[in-house]
Every structure is written in C-alpha cells, then in structure tokens.
Amino acid sequence: MSTEKHNITLYCEGTPNPLKISIALEELGLKYNVRPIKLFEHEQKEQWYLDINPNGRIPAIVDTDENGQQLKIWESGAILQYLVDRYDEDHKISYPRGTKEYWEMTNWLFWQVSGLGPMQGQANHFKMSAGGDYPYALKRYVNETRRLYRTMDKVLAKNPSGYLVGDHLTIADIAVWPWTTGYKYCGLSQIDEFPHVKEWMYRLLARPGFEKGRNVPNPHIYLKLNELPDEELKKIGKERSGWVQEAMKRDAE
C-alpha cells in the first residue's frame, strides 16, 4: 500500500456518490484531505465551490498534476476513472486499458452512473421526500430499481469470483456498493430478494478499504437505516423533505 504523500482534497458528504471516492482512495492506499460539504446549508451552491464544480453537486476532488498545476475533477464516475488512470499502476481496482475486463468494468461504471444511481435516487425521492403521494412515479422508479438489482444479481451469480468483473475488485464494484447499502430507503423492502447482491455487499464490507472509506466524513448510516421500520424511515424522509423542496426552488431560480 502506497504511503506516498499526495495533494488530493476530497469534497464530500456521506451520501452514495461521494462514498465511492473515499472507498476508492482507501483501497488505493492514497493519502488525501477531506473537506466536508454542508449540504443542508447549501454550501455546494456557494461560489467558492462552484469554482471547483460548476454543477454544484458532490463529490469533487482537487489534485495537482506533475507540473504542479491544479486539477479539478467532478462527477463520481470521472473521478474514479481519473484515480485509476493516474494512481492504479498495479491495477488493484482496475484492469489494463484495452483488455476485455477493462471494457466490462467500464460498462458497469456507466451502468451505475446512468442507470442505478438516477433510478434509485428518484425512487428515494418519491418514497421519502416528495412531500406527497405519487403512486405512478414511485411504482415506475422502484420497479426499475428492482430490475437493475435483478440484472446485477444474475451477473454476480455467474461470476465465480463474486465480483462484477473478472477475478478481483474494480471501480465497478466500488461505484455500485454505496447505493446498494441504501436499498430500503428507495422502497425495496429486503435485500434477500437478491441473494448474490446481498452476499457481495457484505463481503465487500469486510474489506478494510470499504470499512474505512464508507465512514468518510461521518459514520455510515445506510445499513442502519435498513433496520428501521417504515414509519421511522418515513419520518426521516419527511424531515429532509423541506430541504429537498428548498433546493428544488433554488435550482429552479
């Protein structure tokens, strides 16, 4: 594991997309600084942060290149690709560019950022924070999330290694894992419906990189949320609903 000093700063909060990056950094053994973002105070919309990520979302990282110039990388998939391209020479969490496994890994990375994340995120919203009942929308997004979990479950069942790609951990697994830990919050009542996903999820949790990375910058909450009854989950969602509605209003303006 590398102990070389790096100049990486991670801007984050303990939500699924930033957790991908802290887990990847820990798995690579990279030194990095953490700058928590106060989401509920809309700090991600302040100009200093928009100068880093003009989209006003988390995560983002700032690094320096070989010439000392500052690099600003945002969008979680882009950050994962950057980290392995620059720092994963031994392919601890990737495969050599151009190989069959490399492209399979890339398939799953894009599957997560374009499919699982958006669909589960919308299911989260209409299940917990929409401020009303929207049966059609909830059914659409929960069912699509279920289909995506089923897709992953079938692939994991076929791979003897138990990983999404090849014979070892990759950024594909890292990208997907933080979302699966919040399955109940989006309306999937239990993970037992997807036994191979469940086994994969808890096996990865046993890795030191996952255990440390999932608790950046705060203790990981999603697995604990799965243990709560629906009434308590809905209470949490209702408490966040005001912030969600305010954020939507700000974005619309």
FISEFI-22392 format. One record per residue (C-alpha): x, y, z; residue number from 1. Coordinates in nm, 3 decimals. Layout:
% FISEFI-22392
+---------+---------+---------+-----+
!    east !   north !      up ! num !
+---------+---------+---------+-----+
!       X !       Y !       Z ! NUM !
...
+---------+---------+---------+-----+
This chain:
% FISEFI-22392
+---------+---------+---------+-----+
!    east !   north !      up ! num !
+---------+---------+---------+-----+
!   0.000 !   0.000 !   0.000 !   1 !
!   0.132 !   0.338 !  -0.102 !   2 !
!   0.229 !   0.580 !   0.171 !   3 !
!   0.343 !   0.847 !  -0.074 !   4 !
!   0.207 !   1.190 !   0.004 !   5 !
!  -0.045 !   1.330 !  -0.241 !   6 !
!  -0.220 !   1.663 !  -0.269 !   7 !
!  -0.573 !   1.529 !  -0.319 !   8 !
!  -0.860 !   1.705 !  -0.147 !   9 !
!  -1.198 !   1.534 !  -0.148 !  10 !
!  -1.510 !   1.748 !  -0.117 !  11 !
!  -1.787 !   1.527 !   0.009 !  12 !
!  -2.063 !   1.426 !   0.244 !  13 !
!  -2.163 !   1.075 !   0.347 !  14 !
!  -2.401 !   1.012 !   0.057 !  15 !
!  -2.359 !   0.734 !  -0.202 !  16 !
!  -2.173 !   0.919 !  -0.477 !  17 !
!  -1.901 !   1.069 !  -0.255 !  18 !
!  -1.859 !   0.737 !  -0.073 !  19 !
!  -1.743 !   0.582 !  -0.400 !  20 !
!  -1.445 !   0.816 !  -0.396 !  21 !
!  -1.343 !   0.777 !  -0.033 !  22 !
!  -1.362 !   0.398 !  -0.071 !  23 !
!  -1.151 !   0.407 !  -0.389 !  24 !
!  -0.892 !   0.631 !  -0.222 !  25 !
!  -0.869 !   0.393 !   0.073 !  26 !
!  -0.845 !   0.086 !  -0.149 !  27 !
!  -0.559 !   0.252 !  -0.339 !  28 !
!  -0.386 !   0.350 !  -0.015 !  29 !
!  -0.368 !   0.715 !  -0.116 !  30 !
!  -0.326 !   0.998 !   0.130 !  31 !
!  -0.592 !   1.265 !   0.093 !  32 !
!  -0.754 !   1.558 !   0.268 !  33 !
!  -1.127 !   1.570 !   0.339 !  34 !
!  -1.338 !   1.884 !   0.314 !  35 !
!  -1.695 !   1.805 !   0.428 !  36 !
!  -1.966 !   1.998 !   0.247 !  37 !
!  -2.263 !   2.125 !   0.446 !  38 !
!  -2.537 !   2.005 !   0.215 !  39 !
!  -2.826 !   2.116 !   0.433 !  40 !
!  -2.682 !   2.468 !   0.437 !  41 !
!  -2.647 !   2.457 !   0.056 !  42 !
!  -2.273 !   2.509 !   0.077 !  43 !
!  -2.238 !   2.325 !  -0.254 !  44 !
!  -2.403 !   2.626 !  -0.419 !  45 !
!  -2.158 !   2.882 !  -0.284 !  46 !
!  -1.934 !   3.044 !  -0.540 !  47 !
!  -1.609 !   2.907 !  -0.398 !  48 !
!  -1.737 !   2.555 !  -0.454 !  49 !
!  -1.891 !   2.634 !  -0.793 !  50 !
!  -1.539 !   2.739 !  -0.896 !  51 !
!  -1.443 !   2.375 !  -0.833 !  52 !
!  -1.758 !   2.209 !  -0.963 !  53 !
!  -1.980 !   2.439 !  -1.171 !  54 !
!  -2.262 !   2.185 !  -1.143 !  55 !
!  -2.291 !   2.243 !  -0.769 !  56 !
!  -2.300 !   1.878 !  -0.670 !  57 !
!  -2.077 !   1.642 !  -0.473 !  58 !
!  -1.829 !   1.483 !  -0.491 !  59 !
!  -1.535 !   1.670 !  -0.638 !  60 !
!  -1.162 !   1.640 !  -0.594 !  61 !
!  -0.877 !   1.880 !  -0.641 !  62 !
!  -0.534 !   1.739 !  -0.721 !  63 !
!  -0.213 !   1.867 !  -0.879 !  64 !
!  -0.054 !   1.732 !  -1.193 !  65 !
!   0.314 !   1.653 !  -1.248 !  66 !
!   0.380 !   2.019 !  -1.329 !  67 !
!   0.215 !   2.145 !  -1.013 !  68 !
!  -0.095 !   2.269 !  -1.189 !  69 !
!  -0.428 !   2.230 !  -1.013 !  70 !
!  -0.674 !   1.973 !  -1.145 !  71 !
!  -1.043 !   1.989 !  -1.062 !  72 !
!  -1.230 !   1.665 !  -1.125 !  73 !
!  -1.602 !   1.628 !  -1.065 !  74 !
!  -1.871 !   1.368 !  -1.136 !  75 !
!  -1.807 !   1.049 !  -0.943 !  76 !
!  -1.753 !   0.828 !  -1.249 !  77 !
!  -1.496 !   1.070 !  -1.391 !  78 !
!  -1.315 !   1.084 !  -1.055 !  79 !
!  -1.297 !   0.703 !  -1.035 !  80 !
!  -1.155 !   0.686 !  -1.386 !  81 !
!  -0.904 !   0.959 !  -1.303 !  82 !
!  -0.785 !   0.782 !  -0.989 !  83 !
!  -0.720 !   0.451 !  -1.162 !  84 !
!  -0.567 !   0.612 !  -1.471 !  85 !
!  -0.321 !   0.812 !  -1.266 !  86 !
!  -0.263 !   0.610 !  -0.949 !  87 !
!  -0.355 !   0.246 !  -1.009 !  88 !
!  -0.048 !   0.126 !  -1.195 !  89 !
!  -0.072 !  -0.215 !  -1.028 !  90 !
!  -0.441 !  -0.248 !  -1.118 !  91 !
!  -0.556 !  -0.303 !  -0.762 !  92 !
!  -0.906 !  -0.180 !  -0.851 !  93 !
!  -0.897 !  -0.186 !  -1.230 !  94 !
!  -0.773 !  -0.373 !  -1.535 !  95 !
!  -0.524 !  -0.268 !  -1.802 !  96 !
!  -0.676 !  -0.034 !  -2.057 !  97 !
!  -0.795 !  -0.211 !  -2.370 !  98 !
!  -0.845 !  -0.552 !  -2.214 !  99 !
!  -1.179 !  -0.733 !  -2.219 ! 100 !
!  -1.212 !  -0.682 !  -1.844 ! 101 !
!  -1.137 !  -0.310 !  -1.877 ! 102 !
!  -1.433 !  -0.259 !  -2.106 ! 103 !
!  -1.659 !  -0.477 !  -1.892 ! 104 !
!  -1.559 !  -0.265 !  -1.592 ! 105 !
!  -1.640 !   0.049 !  -1.791 ! 106 !
!  -1.979 !  -0.094 !  -1.889 ! 107 !
!  -2.072 !  -0.139 !  -1.525 ! 108 !
!  -1.939 !   0.201 !  -1.424 ! 109 !
!  -2.161 !   0.370 !  -1.681 ! 110 !
!  -2.448 !   0.139 !  -1.588 ! 111 !
!  -2.428 !   0.275 !  -1.237 ! 112 !
!  -2.391 !   0.644 !  -1.316 ! 113 !
!  -2.659 !   0.644 !  -1.588 ! 114 !
!  -2.896 !   0.378 !  -1.454 ! 115 !
!  -2.881 !   0.256 !  -1.097 ! 116 !
!  -2.792 !   0.589 !  -0.938 ! 117 !
!  -3.056 !   0.801 !  -1.116 ! 118 !
!  -3.331 !   0.540 !  -1.089 ! 119 !
!  -3.268 !   0.461 !  -0.723 ! 120 !
!  -3.227 !   0.829 !  -0.649 ! 121 !
!  -3.569 !   0.904 !  -0.795 ! 122 !
!  -3.717 !   0.610 !  -0.604 ! 123 !
!  -3.564 !   0.758 !  -0.287 ! 124 !
!  -3.725 !   1.092 !  -0.362 ! 125 !
!  -4.077 !   0.968 !  -0.433 ! 126 !
!  -4.066 !   0.718 !  -0.148 ! 127 !
!  -3.937 !   0.953 !   0.120 ! 128 !
!  -3.910 !   1.321 !   0.029 ! 129 !
!  -4.159 !   1.422 !  -0.239 ! 130 !
!  -4.398 !   1.582 !   0.009 ! 131 !
!  -4.697 !   1.383 !  -0.112 ! 132 !
!  -4.811 !   1.054 !  -0.263 ! 133 !
!  -4.725 !   0.989 !  -0.627 ! 134 !
!  -4.809 !   0.620 !  -0.688 ! 135 !
!  -4.726 !   0.615 !  -1.060 ! 136 !
!  -4.384 !   0.775 !  -1.017 ! 137 !
!  -4.300 !   0.562 !  -0.715 ! 138 !
!  -4.402 !   0.242 !  -0.891 ! 139 !
!  -4.202 !   0.333 !  -1.200 ! 140 !
!  -3.877 !   0.408 !  -1.018 ! 141 !
!  -3.896 !   0.131 !  -0.761 ! 142 !
!  -3.971 !  -0.126 !  -1.030 ! 143 !
!  -3.685 !  -0.003 !  -1.246 ! 144 !
!  -3.452 !  -0.015 !  -0.946 ! 145 !
!  -3.566 !  -0.371 !  -0.880 ! 146 !
!  -3.494 !  -0.463 !  -1.243 ! 147 !
!  -3.143 !  -0.322 !  -1.215 ! 148 !
!  -3.075 !  -0.514 !  -0.893 ! 149 !
!  -3.202 !  -0.827 !  -1.066 ! 150 !
!  -2.964 !  -0.764 !  -1.357 ! 151 !
!  -2.671 !  -0.734 !  -1.117 ! 152 !
!  -2.780 !  -1.038 !  -0.918 ! 153 !
!  -2.777 !  -1.258 !  -1.229 ! 154 !
!  -2.429 !  -1.143 !  -1.329 ! 155 !
!  -2.287 !  -1.196 !  -0.981 ! 156 !
!  -2.438 !  -1.546 !  -0.977 ! 157 !
!  -2.246 !  -1.636 !  -1.293 ! 158 !
!  -1.906 !  -1.499 !  -1.189 ! 159 !
!  -1.717 !  -1.750 !  -0.969 ! 160 !
!  -1.510 !  -1.468 !  -0.816 ! 161 !
!  -1.818 !  -1.298 !  -0.677 ! 162 !
!  -1.719 !  -0.963 !  -0.830 ! 163 !
!  -1.895 !  -0.779 !  -1.110 ! 164 !
!  -1.594 !  -0.812 !  -1.341 ! 165 !
!  -1.310 !  -1.060 !  -1.363 ! 166 !
!  -1.132 !  -1.203 !  -1.063 ! 167 !
!  -1.087 !  -0.902 !  -0.837 ! 168 !
!  -1.239 !  -0.580 !  -0.707 ! 169 !
!  -1.274 !  -0.292 !  -0.951 ! 170 !
!  -1.421 !   0.056 !  -0.962 ! 171 !
!  -1.736 !  -0.111 !  -1.096 ! 172 !
!  -1.796 !  -0.273 !  -0.758 ! 173 !
!  -1.694 !   0.045 !  -0.577 ! 174 !
!  -1.938 !   0.258 !  -0.780 ! 175 !
!  -2.234 !   0.031 !  -0.713 ! 176 !
!  -2.176 !  -0.065 !  -0.349 ! 177 !
!  -2.276 !   0.260 !  -0.171 ! 178 !
!  -2.611 !   0.261 !  -0.348 ! 179 !
!  -2.696 !  -0.098 !  -0.261 ! 180 !
!  -2.645 !  -0.031 !   0.109 ! 181 !
!  -2.945 !   0.205 !   0.096 ! 182 !
!  -3.185 !  -0.039 !  -0.066 ! 183 !
!  -3.470 !   0.002 !   0.185 ! 184 !
!  -3.472 !   0.381 !   0.166 ! 185 !
!  -3.573 !   0.357 !  -0.200 ! 186 !
!  -3.862 !   0.116 !  -0.142 ! 187 !
!  -3.702 !  -0.227 !  -0.178 ! 188 !
!  -3.827 !  -0.395 !   0.136 ! 189 !
!  -3.548 !  -0.650 !   0.166 ! 190 !
!  -3.221 !  -0.745 !   0.006 ! 191 !
!  -3.295 !  -1.119 !   0.035 ! 192 !
!  -3.475 !  -1.089 !  -0.297 ! 193 !
!  -3.127 !  -1.059 !  -0.449 ! 194 !
!  -2.912 !  -1.317 !  -0.266 ! 195 !
!  -2.600 !  -1.271 !  -0.475 ! 196 !
!  -2.612 !  -0.894 !  -0.433 ! 197 !
!  -2.654 !  -0.942 !  -0.059 ! 198 !
!  -2.355 !  -1.176 !  -0.033 ! 199 !
!  -2.142 !  -0.942 !  -0.246 ! 200 !
!  -2.244 !  -0.637 !  -0.044 ! 201 !
!  -2.149 !  -0.784 !   0.293 ! 202 !
!  -1.831 !  -0.949 !   0.164 ! 203 !
!  -1.706 !  -0.612 !   0.038 ! 204 !
!  -1.793 !  -0.460 !   0.374 ! 205 !
!  -1.531 !  -0.687 !   0.529 ! 206 !
!  -1.255 !  -0.514 !   0.329 ! 207 !
!  -1.062 !  -0.253 !   0.534 ! 208 !
!  -1.083 !  -0.004 !   0.247 ! 209 !
!  -1.461 !  -0.025 !   0.240 ! 210 !
!  -1.493 !  -0.012 !   0.615 ! 211 !
!  -1.277 !   0.298 !   0.643 ! 212 !
!  -1.395 !   0.467 !   0.325 ! 213 !
!  -1.766 !   0.429 !   0.398 ! 214 !
!  -1.725 !   0.632 !   0.717 ! 215 !
!  -1.588 !   0.944 !   0.544 ! 216 !
!  -1.653 !   1.213 !   0.651 ! 217 !
!  -1.911 !   1.082 !   0.900 ! 218 !
!  -2.023 !   0.740 !   1.023 ! 219 !
!  -2.206 !   0.546 !   0.752 ! 220 !
!  -2.582 !   0.541 !   0.813 ! 221 !
!  -2.739 !   0.344 !   0.530 ! 222 !
!  -2.705 !  -0.010 !   0.659 ! 223 !
!  -2.854 !   0.106 !   0.989 ! 224 !
!  -3.145 !   0.270 !   0.808 ! 225 !
!  -3.233 !  -0.069 !   0.660 ! 226 !
!  -3.303 !  -0.193 !   1.012 ! 227 !
!  -3.563 !   0.075 !   1.083 ! 228 !
!  -3.937 !   0.019 !   1.043 ! 229 !
!  -4.105 !   0.201 !   0.756 ! 230 !
!  -4.263 !   0.455 !   0.991 ! 231 !
!  -3.926 !   0.572 !   1.118 ! 232 !
!  -3.780 !   0.585 !   0.768 ! 233 !
!  -4.070 !   0.798 !   0.651 ! 234 !
!  -4.014 !   1.031 !   0.945 ! 235 !
!  -3.652 !   1.079 !   0.836 ! 236 !
!  -3.767 !   1.139 !   0.480 ! 237 !
!  -4.022 !   1.394 !   0.595 ! 238 !
!  -3.756 !   1.579 !   0.795 ! 239 !
!  -3.545 !   1.604 !   0.479 ! 240 !
!  -3.836 !   1.699 !   0.258 ! 241 !
!  -3.819 !   2.068 !   0.346 ! 242 !
!  -3.453 !   2.084 !   0.248 ! 243 !
!  -3.527 !   1.900 !  -0.078 ! 244 !
!  -3.808 !   2.139 !  -0.165 ! 245 !
!  -3.592 !   2.440 !  -0.085 ! 246 !
!  -3.310 !   2.302 !  -0.300 ! 247 !
!  -3.552 !   2.247 !  -0.588 ! 248 !
!  -3.674 !   2.604 !  -0.558 ! 249 !
!  -3.318 !   2.738 !  -0.558 ! 250 !
!  -3.231 !   2.532 !  -0.865 ! 251 !
!  -3.543 !   2.648 !  -1.048 ! 252 !
!  -3.448 !   3.009 !  -0.986 ! 253 !
+---------+---------+---------+-----+
